[in-house]
């Protein structure tokens, strides 16, 4: 898993890396919000 990701990142350009990082950050934020909401509802 780690080997494939490193290979893909090396082939990507800096702008593409930034775009991916931004998307990942947005995804993690949304996931965190959802987790918090589900925890509140379950508790």
C-alpha contacts under 8 A as a table, 3 or more apart, distances in Angstrom:
res1	aa1	res2	aa2	distance
1	X	4	X	5.45
1	X	5	X	6.36
2	X	5	X	5.19
2	X	6	X	6.18
3	X	6	X	5.28
3	X	7	X	6.29
4	X	7	X	5.16
4	X	8	X	6.25
5	X	8	X	5.19
5	X	9	X	6.14
6	X	9	X	5.14
6	X	10	X	6.22
7	X	10	X	5.28
7	X	11	X	6.53
8	X	11	X	5.24
8	X	12	X	6.31
9	X	12	X	5.10
9	X	13	X	7.95
9	X	17	X	7.13
10	X	13	X	7.74
12	X	16	X	6.15
12	X	17	X	6.52
13	X	16	X	5.26
13	X	17	X	6.28
14	X	17	X	5.01
14	X	18	X	6.26
15	X	18	X	5.13
15	X	19	X	6.28
16	X	19	X	5.06
16	X	20	X	6.18
17	X	20	X	5.14
17	X	21	X	6.09
18	X	21	X	5.07
18	X	22	X	6.13
19	X	22	X	5.18
19	X	23	X	6.23
20	X	23	X	5.08
20	X	24	X	6.05
21	X	24	X	5.02
21	X	25	X	6.07
22	X	25	X	5.09
22	X	26	X	6.21
23	X	26	X	5.11
23	X	27	X	6.09
24	X	27	X	5.00
24	X	28	X	6.08
25	X	28	X	5.15
25	X	29	X	6.14
26	X	29	X	5.13
26	X	30	X	6.20
27	X	30	X	5.18
27	X	31	X	6.02
28	X	31	X	4.95
28	X	32	X	5.99
29	X	32	X	5.08
29	X	33	X	6.23
30	X	33	X	5.10
30	X	34	X	6.16
31	X	34	X	5.10
31	X	35	X	6.11
32	X	35	X	5.06
32	X	36	X	6.19
33	X	36	X	5.14
33	X	37	X	6.23
34	X	37	X	5.08
34	X	38	X	6.12
35	X	38	X	5.18
35	X	39	X	6.09
36	X	39	X	5.15
36	X	40	X	6.24
37	X	40	X	5.15
37	X	41	X	6.19
38	X	41	X	5.07
38	X	42	X	6.02
39	X	42	X	5.18
39	X	43	X	6.01
40	X	43	X	5.19
